[in-house]
């Protein structure tokens, strides 16, 4: 191993036996874990299908070309539903994320002993459960449709928005807060005039960024019955209408590209 001497010249010295054994033992553990994982994967894999995958992929691709452009007239309303699911779900999440963030931030929470742990639990719970899982449960509770998708997107987004927002709240300039407090302002006025103006740019950026993410997530909620263009995608796959599937995938890609462009423009305008 190279060692720098006082004249900055590298002098190679042999590692100590103990260090060399530790390195070899580390590599042995890594190889052993890889072998065990490979065996577990191999036991649950039908390799004859894997070896034939390129043929099946080529056959499927040939069935998807050309896209069925006549089916486009059926997709306009599902696309609109998808955009509404993402937009309304994001707005719902923001309304709930704001108080959650203020309760989670150390410098604004009413109680670090009781209120803050509850707010952090809400944030962790929201971020831990995927929107598809939320949608599966909500379809069972409220029935299939757009409403279940909106709530699923909202519940999934609360944790993301609240976490980034409460971190921004904790990083504010306390001098501005002290200046507003010194005027005799109430707690609500301190938040309104001392804290909120400082975190407003971050809040706007978080909102737009989360909406962009939700556009992508809402495109697949229909696979579990939560509305949007995913319903048409699932139906087309079940009926083996592969030309319709290719068109739906192109529409989803186009929708995501447009949302990325809108999100970038809005964030640039805010920043």
Protein Blocks (a to p, Z undefined) as FASTA:
>chain_A
ZZddfkopacdddddfklmmmmmmmmmmmmmmmmmmmmmmmmmpcfklmmmmmmmmmmmm
mmmpccdfklmmmmmmmmmmmmmmmmmmmmmmmmmmmmmmmmmpmklpfblklmmmmmmm
mmmmmmmpcfklmmmmmmmmnogajklmmmmmmmmmmmmmmmmmmmmmmmpcfklmmmmm
mnopafklmmmmmmmmmmmmmmmmmmmmmmmmmmmmmmmmmmnongpjklmmmmmmmnop
aklmmmmmmmmmmmmmmmmmmmmmmmmmmZZ
